[in-house]
Amino acid sequence: MTYTSALLCCIAVACIGYWVCARSTLRRNHLPLPPGPPGHWLFGNTLPKSYAHRQFAEWTSEYGPVFSLRQGSRIYVIIGRYQAAMDIMEKEGGVLVDRPLNIAAGETYSGGMRMLLVRAGETFKKLRRALHAQLQSKMAETYEPIQTRSAIDVILDILDDPKQHQMHVKRYSASVIMSITYGKTTPTTYADPEVIKIGSYQRRLGTMLRPGSYLVDTFPILRFVPGYLSQLKRWHQEELAFYKGQVDVVREHMASDKARPSFARYLLEKQIDYELNDNELAYLAGSMFAAGSDTTASAITIMIMAAACFPETQIKVQEELDLVVGRDRAPTFGDQELLPQVQAFMLESFRWRPVSIGGFAHRATSDLTWNGYIIPSGATVIGNHWAIANDPDVYPNPERFDPQRWLDNDGKIRDDIKFFTYGFGRRTCPGKHVANRSVFINTALILWAFRITEDPSQPIDTMAFSDTANMHAAPFSVQFEPRLPVERIRDILEASVALGSSDTDFF
C-alpha cells in the first residue's frame, strides 16, 4: 500500500468513526444543538479559510446569538452576542475552564506548556499560580516606572520620526515586557534580534490558531502519520531552545550576583515551590514575553488609528487632560482616576477593533443548556469578540467609535457594561493589569502631546489587519500635530524622566 493510499484509508476510517461518535453524542441529549448553517452529512461544516470572525459574525446575524457547527465529531458552539456571552462564557466559567485538544499548536508546537492553550488540570493550576504572583494588580503597580519611561520614549520617537509610529509602539511593548520578564535593559529599536525571533514565533502561532488550519485537530488519527507533524516539532525545539537560552542568561547573572529583578529570576528562585521543570519554567517566561509584547503593541496601535479616523473624539480627552494635567507637566499614573475620558477612549478602542478578534476556544466539561438548546460536554465553545463588539443592543451604532458610551451621566466609567478584551471566565489573560496600564499611559501621553489626524493623501483602511489570532494593523499613515512647541514637549518629558529616575529599579 502506498503512503497516499494509507493516508486516505486513515482519513476514511477516522471520518466514519467520528461520524458515528457525533451521532451517538447528539442522540443522548434530548435538547437540540443551537441552529447553524447546514453541513455535509459526514464531514460536517467547512470552516472559513480566512478571517473566520467575519463569517461567524454573519452567521450570528442569520442564526442567532448562539449557533453551532460540526466537523467530524467535534461540535463548535459560537457565541456572538453580549448577553449570551455573559450567560454562558462568564456565568458558566467553571464548566468552560478547559481548552479543547489542540494537537498542532498546543501539544506539538507548544509542547503542552503554553499557558494560553494548556488543558485544565494540575499543570494549568501551577502555571497560572506562578503567573498571578507577578502579574496581579498590586504587583503590576510596581512596573509603572518602566512603563512611564518607555511611553515617554514613544513620544520622543514620534517627534523625531512620526512615519515609524507603529515601530515605536512595538519597541515600547517589547522593551517593557523584556524588562519585566528577563530584567534586561531596554532595546533601542524593534530590530533587536531577540525581539525579531519572538515576533516570528508569535506569527507562527497566530496562523496555527485560525480555525481549521491543521486537519489533525479535526482528525487526531493523523498525528500517527509519519512525518505529518515534523515541521511543528522542529519549530517547537527551536522556540524552546531560545527560551531556555534566555533563562540561562538570568541564571548565570544570579550566580554572579548581577541579576536584576525579573519574572525569570523569580521563577528560578521559586522553581521547587511551583514544581516547575526546566522546560516549563523557560516556556512560561518566554510565552509571557511573547504574548505580552504582541498584544500590547497592537492595542496601542489601534488606539492611534481610532484617534486619526475619529479626530473629533479627541476633543473631550484633551479638554480633560488640559484641565487635570495642564500644559506644564506630563500625565502620570497618579492621574488615572481623574481621567475618565482617557479611560473611556481606551475602552472604546478595545471594543472597536478587538486585538484577539475571534476569541480563543474553550471546552465544555459537562452539558450546558441555554434558551432550550444543548451545549454538549466536549463541545468547543468560542466567544467571537468581533461579533460581540458589534452587538447593537449593548453598543448602539457599533461601527461608530464613541468613547462616551462608556460613561454614565456623572461622567464616570460605567459599571453595568464591559467588553471581554482579555477573554472569559477563568481563562482571562493573567497579564491584563499590566496591559491596561500600558495602554492607559500611552493613550494619555500621546493625546496630551499630539492632535492626531488622518493623512488625506493616504486614507486608512480600518479593516486591514492580519489574519492571525492576535491581529495587527497593516502599515498606515497619520499626522501628529504637536499641541505644544516641540522643544517645550521635550523639556517637560525630560523633566518627567529625571523626576522618576530614582524609581526605575521597580521590582
TIDREN-779366 format. One line per 10 residues: number of its first residue (from 1); for each residue z, x negated, y of C-alpha. Coordinates in pm, 1 decimal, decimal comma, padded with zeros to 6 digits. Layout:
<nodes>
NUM) Z X Y | ...
</nodes>
This chain:
<nodes>
1) 00000,0 00000,0 00000,0 | -00095,2 -00140,0 00341,6 | 00152,6 -00180,2 00625,9 | -00012,9 00108,8 00816,2 | -00001,0 00338,4 00512,4 | 00363,9 00258,3 00454,9 | 00442,7 00329,4 00818,1 | 00262,4 00663,4 00807,3 | 00446,0 00760,9 00489,4 | 00779,3 00676,8 00650,9
11) 00693,9 00887,7 00955,6 | 00582,4 01180,9 00739,4 | 00898,9 01173,2 00530,3 | 01109,9 01145,7 00842,6 | 00931,9 01438,1 01009,5 | 00980,0 01667,8 00712,0 | 01343,7 01566,5 00671,1 | 01419,6 01614,3 01038,5 | 01241,8 01949,9 01049,3 | 01449,0 02075,5 00755,5
21) 01764,5 01943,4 00918,5 | 01678,8 02107,8 01252,0 | 01611,7 02444,3 01089,0 | 01939,8 02434,8 00899,7 | 02125,1 02348,1 01222,3 | 01975,3 02648,5 01400,1 | 02045,8 02883,4 01107,4 | 02416,1 02803,2 01104,8 | 02453,2 02921,1 01464,7 | 02440,8 03291,7 01540,6
31) 02354,8 03240,2 01908,4 | 02011,2 03125,4 02024,1 | 01935,1 02798,4 02194,8 | 01863,1 02820,5 02568,0 | 01497,7 02914,5 02627,0 | 01241,5 02642,5 02678,0 | 00874,0 02554,1 02655,2 | 00712,4 02616,2 02314,6 | 00654,1 02313,8 02095,2 | 00480,7 02215,7 01771,5
41) 00637,1 02378,7 01463,9 | 00703,1 02038,6 01303,4 | 00720,5 01775,4 01577,6 | 00871,2 01994,7 01847,7 | 00808,6 01933,2 02216,9 | 00623,1 01645,4 02373,7 | 00844,8 01482,1 02633,7 | 00686,9 01384,3 02966,9 | 00548,7 01032,2 02960,8 | 00630,8 00962,1 03324,8
51) 00865,1 01095,5 03592,7 | 01032,7 01325,7 03341,4 | 01281,3 01452,8 03600,1 | 00998,7 01622,3 03792,5 | 00864,7 01805,0 03488,0 | 01218,7 01900,9 03390,5 | 01269,5 02045,5 03739,7 | 00955,4 02257,0 03697,5 | 01080,4 02383,4 03362,0 | 01413,6 02465,6 03525,3
61) 01227,7 02689,4 03771,0 | 01037,1 02851,5 03483,9 | 01300,3 02883,9 03209,8 | 01628,1 02890,9 03398,5 | 01921,5 02664,9 03489,1 | 01965,1 02553,3 03127,6 | 01669,2 02504,0 02894,9 | 01613,1 02335,6 02560,3 | 01357,4 02110,1 02394,3 | 01324,5 01980,4 02040,3
71) 01189,6 01655,3 01899,2 | 01217,5 01629,4 01523,3 | 01576,7 01728,4 01451,1 | 01701,6 01628,7 01794,3 | 01785,8 01912,9 02029,7 | 01774,4 01840,7 02403,7 | 01953,5 02066,7 02649,8 | 01866,0 02005,8 03015,5 | 02093,8 02122,7 03298,1 | 01909,6 02183,5 03623,8
81) 02139,5 02384,0 03849,2 | 02472,1 02312,9 04018,8 | 02690,4 02586,0 03869,3 | 02561,9 02523,4 03517,6 | 02642,0 02153,8 03563,5 | 02994,0 02243,8 03672,6 | 03040,6 02484,8 03379,5 | 02900,6 02254,4 03112,8 | 02898,8 01892,1 03225,4 | 03226,7 01896,0 03418,3
91) 03448,6 02161,4 03256,3 | 03342,7 02060,3 02905,1 | 03361,4 01689,4 02976,0 | 03580,0 01623,6 02672,6 | 03309,5 01753,6 02440,9 | 03038,6 01554,6 02621,7 | 03204,7 01213,3 02649,9 | 02983,2 01073,2 02373,9 | 02635,0 00927,1 02414,4 | 02355,0 01006,5 02168,7
101) 02243,5 00745,8 01921,4 | 02013,8 00513,7 02115,4 | 01865,0 00259,2 01880,2 | 01623,6 00093,1 02120,9 | 01817,7 00045,3 02445,2 | 02172,6 00095,3 02316,9 | 02204,7 -00066,9 01975,2 | 01919,2 -00318,0 01977,0 | 01863,8 -00428,9 02335,9 | 02232,0 -00396,7 02436,0
111) 02389,1 -00483,3 02101,8 | 02609,8 -00173,5 02124,3 | 02804,5 -00335,3 02411,0 | 02657,0 -00192,0 02731,7 | 02917,0 00035,1 02891,8 | 02653,9 00282,4 03009,8 | 02530,5 00351,6 02657,3 | 02820,8 00273,1 02425,1 | 02923,4 00559,3 02198,5 | 03259,6 00734,9 02234,1
121) 03534,6 00567,5 02035,8 | 03763,9 00265,7 02047,0 | 03502,2 00028,6 02190,8 | 03431,5 00271,6 02474,9 | 03803,2 00309,6 02547,2 | 03878,9 -00060,5 02565,6 | 03572,2 -00142,2 02777,0 | 03648,1 00138,3 03018,9 | 04014,2 00039,2 03039,1 | 03917,3 -00314,8 03137,7
131) 03670,1 -00191,7 03399,5 | 03913,5 00053,9 03554,5 | 04171,8 -00219,1 03600,7 | 03944,3 -00394,4 03851,3 | 03742,6 -00101,1 03989,7 | 03998,1 00172,1 04055,9 | 04030,0 00290,8 04415,6 | 04326,6 00074,2 04515,5 | 04167,5 -00237,2 04370,9 | 03835,5 -00153,8 04535,8
141) 04006,4 -00173,3 04875,7 | 04064,3 -00544,4 04822,4 | 03689,0 -00605,2 04812,5 | 03633,7 -00466,4 05164,2 | 03635,8 -00804,3 05346,1 | 03345,4 -00942,8 05142,9 | 03158,9 -00612,0 05176,1 | 03204,4 -00616,6 05552,5 | 03092,4 -00978,8 05583,8 | 02783,3 -00919,3 05373,5
151) 02697,9 -00596,3 05557,6 | 02714,9 -00783,8 05889,4 | 02467,3 -01031,3 05739,9 | 02230,8 -00738,7 05675,8 | 02229,7 -00655,2 06048,1 | 02169,6 -01018,2 06144,0 | 01892,1 -01045,5 05884,9 | 01722,0 -00731,1 06018,5 | 01738,6 -00868,8 06373,5 | 01564,4 -01184,4 06250,7
161) 01313,7 -01024,9 06013,2 | 01300,6 -00642,0 06019,3 | 00997,6 -00623,3 05790,2 | 01204,4 -00751,9 05497,7 | 01478,6 -00487,8 05529,9 | 01458,8 -00393,2 05161,2 | 01504,8 -00756,0 05057,0 | 01801,8 -00790,5 05293,7 | 01968,6 -00492,9 05130,0 | 01904,8 -00633,5 04784,7
171) 02058,6 -00962,3 04895,2 | 02364,8 -00775,4 05018,8 | 02411,7 -00590,9 04693,5 | 02361,5 -00898,3 04477,5 | 02594,1 -01107,3 04694,8 | 02882,4 -00861,9 04685,4 | 02869,3 -00786,4 04315,9 | 02816,4 -01153,4 04225,8 | 03128,9 -01244,3 04420,6 | 03330,5 -00966,1 04258,3
181) 03205,3 -01038,1 03907,1 | 03195,0 -01418,0 03894,0 | 03369,7 -01535,1 04211,6 | 03053,3 -01711,0 04322,9 | 02962,3 -01797,6 04678,4 | 02716,9 -01561,5 04841,1 | 02349,8 -01639,2 04768,2 | 02147,9 -01678,4 05086,5 | 01840,8 -01497,8 04958,7 | 01745,9 -01244,3 04697,0
191) 01528,5 -01516,8 04545,9 | 01835,1 -01665,3 04374,7 | 01709,2 -01739,2 04018,2 | 02012,1 -01576,1 03858,0 | 01965,6 -01257,5 04060,9 | 01597,3 -01250,4 03966,1 | 01689,1 -01269,0 03596,6 | 01939,4 -00986,8 03631,9 | 01672,8 -00777,5 03803,7 | 01427,1 -00833,6 03520,9
201) 01688,4 -00726,2 03264,1 | 01757,7 -00407,8 03458,9 | 01388,8 -00322,5 03488,3 | 01352,8 -00355,8 03112,0 | 01649,2 -00126,9 03058,6 | 01529,3 00128,1 03312,3 | 01193,8 00154,8 03136,4 | 01357,4 00187,9 02793,9 | 01574,8 00476,9 02911,3 | 01283,1 00700,7 03002,5
211) 01278,6 00997,7 02760,6 | 01056,1 00927,7 02461,2 | 00999,1 00559,6 02545,6 | 01072,8 00446,2 02189,2 | 00978,0 00655,9 01887,5 | 01263,8 00504,9 01688,7 | 01511,5 00711,4 01892,1 | 01348,5 01028,0 01759,6 | 01279,8 00898,7 01409,5 | 01554,7 00643,8 01329,8
221) 01397,5 00553,1 00995,7 | 01151,9 00339,9 01195,3 | 01427,4 00084,4 01253,9 | 01371,7 -00030,8 00895,3 | 01001,5 -00104,9 00950,6 | 00971,0 -00486,2 00950,9 | 00905,6 -00626,4 01297,2 | 00928,7 -00293,6 01480,7 | 01231,0 -00394,1 01691,3 | 01170,8 -00769,7 01703,5
231) 01089,1 -00784,1 02075,9 | 01400,1 -00588,1 02168,7 | 01611,3 -00820,0 01955,2 | 01467,3 -01125,7 02133,5 | 01536,3 -00966,1 02471,4 | 01893,6 -00893,5 02366,9 | 01955,6 -01253,5 02268,7 | 01806,9 -01372,8 02598,1 | 02026,1 -01140,6 02805,2 | 02341,6 -01214,6 02602,7
241) 02291,4 -01590,1 02633,0 | 02255,5 -01554,7 03009,8 | 02576,0 -01352,4 03043,8 | 02769,5 -01590,0 02819,6 | 02647,0 -01879,7 03029,7 | 02785,5 -01715,2 03344,0 | 03124,2 -01665,6 03180,8 | 03123,7 -02023,9 03050,6 | 03096,1 -02149,2 03409,2 | 03400,3 -01941,4 03507,4
251) 03588,3 -02071,5 03200,7 | 03508,6 -02430,9 03299,7 | 03628,9 -02369,9 03654,0 | 03951,2 -02220,6 03519,3 | 04010,6 -02531,3 03308,4 | 03982,8 -02748,4 03621,0 | 04181,2 -02502,8 03834,3 | 03877,5 -02439,2 04057,1 | 03800,2 -02077,6 03959,1 | 03805,8 -01821,0 04237,0
261) 03949,7 -01479,0 04150,6 | 03686,0 -01260,6 03983,8 | 03632,4 -00991,9 03722,9 | 03517,0 -01252,1 03468,3 | 03827,8 -01461,3 03528,8 | 04047,0 -01152,8 03490,2 | 03878,7 -01068,4 03158,2 | 03925,7 -01422,0 03030,4 | 04293,4 -01410,2 03122,1 | 04336,8 -01068,4 02957,5
271) 04092,9 -01113,3 02668,5 | 04359,7 -01083,4 02399,3 | 04524,5 -00784,2 02568,4 | 04196,0 -00591,9 02577,9 | 04093,5 -00712,2 02230,4 | 03753,1 -00826,4 02352,8 | 03543,9 -01068,8 02154,3 | 03338,7 -01326,5 02345,6 | 03018,1 -01123,9 02332,8 | 03187,0 -00804,7 02453,5
281) 03355,4 -00989,3 02737,0 | 03033,1 -01153,1 02852,7 | 02836,8 -00830,8 02826,6 | 03099,1 -00626,9 03010,5 | 03097,4 -00862,9 03306,6 | 02721,0 -00905,1 03302,0 | 02633,9 -00540,1 03275,5 | 02874,1 -00461,1 03560,8 | 02692,3 -00712,3 03778,5 | 02350,9 -00584,5 03674,5
291) 02427,1 -00215,8 03720,8 | 02623,0 -00261,4 04042,7 | 02363,1 -00466,2 04224,3 | 02078,3 -00245,5 04105,8 | 02212,0 00093,2 04212,8 | 02382,3 -00001,6 04539,3 | 02069,1 -00164,8 04678,4 | 01867,1 00146,5 04600,4 | 02122,6 00378,9 04763,2 | 02129,8 00179,8 05089,8
301) 01750,3 00163,0 05098,4 | 01729,1 00541,4 05057,1 | 01968,0 00582,7 05349,8 | 01735,3 00372,9 05569,1 | 01433,7 00574,3 05453,2 | 01607,7 00902,7 05535,7 | 01705,5 00778,7 05881,9 | 01345,5 00681,4 05954,1 | 01193,9 01005,0 05823,4 | 01450,5 01228,6 05994,7
311) 01539,6 01037,0 06312,9 | 01696,3 01344,0 06474,3 | 01973,0 01334,6 06214,0 | 02094,1 01001,9 06352,7 | 02194,8 01152,7 06686,0 | 02520,8 01310,8 06572,3 | 02611,7 00999,2 06374,4 | 02551,0 00770,7 06671,2 | 02735,5 01001,8 06910,4 | 03033,7 00986,0 06676,4
321) 03008,7 00607,0 06642,8 | 02995,4 00568,2 07021,8 | 03299,3 00793,1 07063,0 | 03515,7 00644,4 06786,0 | 03396,9 00282,3 06776,3 | 03229,2 00230,0 07111,4 | 02990,5 -00046,3 07209,4 | 03237,1 -00333,7 07231,6 | 03311,3 -00375,2 06861,3 | 03150,1 -00302,1 06524,9
331) 03265,9 -00024,3 06288,3 | 03505,0 -00118,4 06010,9 | 03653,0 00040,6 05701,3 | 03952,6 00131,8 05913,8 | 03731,2 00380,6 06098,5 | 03615,9 00562,2 05785,5 | 03840,2 00869,7 05807,7 | 03744,4 00910,4 06173,7 | 03370,2 00909,7 06096,3 | 03287,5 01229,6 05903,5
341) 02931,2 01227,4 06038,7 | 02874,0 00886,6 05882,1 | 03018,9 01010,3 05554,1 | 02802,9 01324,2 05567,9 | 02490,7 01115,2 05628,7 | 02579,7 00904,7 05325,1 | 02645,1 01208,7 05104,6 | 02318,4 01370,8 05203,9 | 02124,4 01053,5 05123,5 | 02280,4 01060,9 04775,6
351) 02157,9 01418,6 04729,8 | 01818,8 01388,5 04898,8 | 01691,2 01112,8 04669,8 | 01939,0 01054,6 04384,0 | 01938,5 00696,5 04256,8 | 01996,4 00794,9 03892,4 | 01725,5 01052,0 03936,1 | 01713,7 01210,0 03590,5 | 02073,3 01154,3 03483,2 | 02188,9 00991,9 03161,0
361) 02215,9 01156,4 02822,5 | 02540,7 01288,7 02676,5 | 02601,4 01409,0 02321,1 | 02789,0 01727,2 02233,3 | 03056,8 01655,1 01972,8 | 03114,4 02024,9 01898,8 | 02935,4 02352,9 01964,0 | 02939,1 02482,2 02321,5 | 02842,9 02827,7 02440,5 | 02706,8 02915,3 02782,7
371) 02588,0 03257,1 02900,3 | 02516,0 03376,0 02547,2 | 02339,9 03056,1 02435,8 | 02448,7 02782,7 02197,9 | 02451,3 02412,3 02273,7 | 02496,2 02286,8 01917,4 | 02708,4 01994,6 01812,5 | 02492,6 01682,7 01813,2 | 02264,0 01806,9 02091,3 | 02158,2 01564,6 02362,8
381) 02270,1 01711,8 02695,6 | 02124,9 01583,8 03023,6 | 02222,2 01680,7 03376,8 | 01896,1 01641,3 03570,2 | 02012,5 01507,4 03907,4 | 01679,2 01579,7 04073,4 | 01677,2 01949,3 03982,6 | 02046,5 01992,7 04064,0 | 01997,1 01825,5 04402,3 | 01729,1 02082,5 04480,5
391) 01931,8 02389,2 04383,2 | 01861,4 02625,6 04676,3 | 02169,5 02837,6 04605,9 | 02400,5 02546,9 04683,3 | 02182,1 02329,8 04908,0 | 01970,5 02568,6 05122,7 | 01632,4 02422,6 05222,0 | 01691,9 02136,5 04977,4 | 01378,8 01946,0 05079,9 | 01529,3 01900,2 05427,0
401) 01757,0 01605,5 05494,1 | 02054,8 01780,8 05653,1 | 02387,0 01591,4 05669,9 | 02553,3 01888,7 05839,9 | 02555,0 02077,2 05509,8 | 02847,2 01855,3 05404,3 | 03070,8 01950,0 05699,9 | 03292,4 02255,6 05745,6 | 03347,4 02448,8 06068,0 | 03610,5 02197,2 06174,7
411) 03373,1 01904,7 06131,9 | 03547,4 01773,6 05821,5 | 03389,7 01685,7 05486,8 | 03372,6 01998,2 05270,9 | 03574,5 02004,5 04951,5 | 03401,3 02306,7 04796,4 | 03074,7 02133,2 04704,4 | 02985,7 01792,9 04566,3 | 02694,1 01601,9 04424,6 | 02703,5 01425,2 04090,7
421) 02590,9 01087,8 04224,0 | 02787,1 00892,7 03967,2 | 02739,0 01115,7 03664,2 | 02952,2 01376,0 03496,7 | 03292,5 01423,8 03338,2 | 03448,0 01125,1 03165,9 | 03123,7 00925,6 03183,1 | 03120,3 00890,9 03560,9 | 03039,5 00541,7 03682,9 | 03361,5 00336,7 03698,6
431) 03222,0 00139,4 03993,5 | 03189,7 00442,2 04221,8 | 03473,9 00339,8 04454,0 | 03315,0 00000,9 04523,3 | 02967,5 00154,5 04558,1 | 03084,3 00423,0 04801,9 | 03242,7 00159,2 05022,2 | 02923,0 -00046,1 05021,8 | 02706,3 00247,5 05124,5 | 02956,6 00358,0 05390,0
441) 02990,2 00023,4 05567,7 | 02614,4 -00036,9 05562,7 | 02541,8 00313,0 05693,3 | 02798,0 00274,5 05972,6 | 02684,1 -00073,2 06079,0 | 02309,7 -00008,2 06056,5 | 02323,4 00317,4 06254,1 | 02564,9 00160,1 06504,3 | 02322,7 -00127,6 06565,2 | 01983,2 00043,7 06541,8
451) 01787,2 00357,1 06604,9 | 01554,2 00377,2 06305,7 | 01212,6 00542,9 06318,0 | 00905,3 00561,7 06100,9 | 00619,7 00325,9 06175,1 | 00341,3 00560,9 06296,2 | 00076,3 00328,9 06156,0 | 00232,8 00327,1 05808,2 | 00371,1 00671,0 05710,2 | 00639,6 00662,7 05441,9
461) 00572,2 00827,0 05107,3 | 00918,1 00965,9 05032,9 | 00822,3 01030,9 04670,2 | 00703,2 00675,2 04598,9 | 00973,3 00547,3 04365,4 | 00977,9 00350,1 04042,6 | 00973,7 00547,7 03718,6 | 01297,5 00399,4 03590,2 | 01640,9 00535,8 03507,1 | 01776,8 00399,2 03837,3
471) 01488,1 00436,5 04075,6 | 01377,7 00205,0 04356,3 | 01165,9 00287,1 04659,5 | 00821,7 00134,7 04691,9 | 00792,0 -00101,6 04992,1 | 00790,8 00091,1 05320,0 | 00782,9 00002,2 05688,0 | 01027,5 00125,4 05953,5 | 01104,4 00036,3 06311,7 | 01452,2 -00086,2 06411,4
481) 01525,8 -00037,8 06780,2 | 01848,8 -00220,9 06876,8 | 02096,1 00012,6 07051,4 | 02242,4 -00280,4 07245,6 | 02089,6 -00602,7 07375,2 | 02022,9 -00823,0 07074,4 | 02248,2 -01103,8 07191,3 | 02527,2 -00855,0 07254,1 | 02498,1 -00730,3 06894,5 | 02510,4 -01087,3 06767,0
491) 02817,9 -01169,2 06975,7 | 03005,2 -00859,7 06855,5 | 02920,4 -00926,1 06491,3 | 03013,8 -01293,5 06514,6 | 03347,5 -01191,2 06664,4 | 03397,1 -00949,1 06374,9 | 03328,6 -01226,9 06126,1 | 03573,6 -01457,9 06298,4 | 03838,1 -01185,1 06304,8 | 03800,7 -01119,3 05934,5
501) 03754,8 -01476,8 05816,3 | 04117,5 -01508,8 05715,0 | 04077,9 -01214,4 05476,8 | 03776,7 -01333,9 05283,1 | 03983,7 -01458,1 04989,3 | 04022,6 -01097,1 04896,1 | 04126,1 -01085,5 04530,6
</nodes>
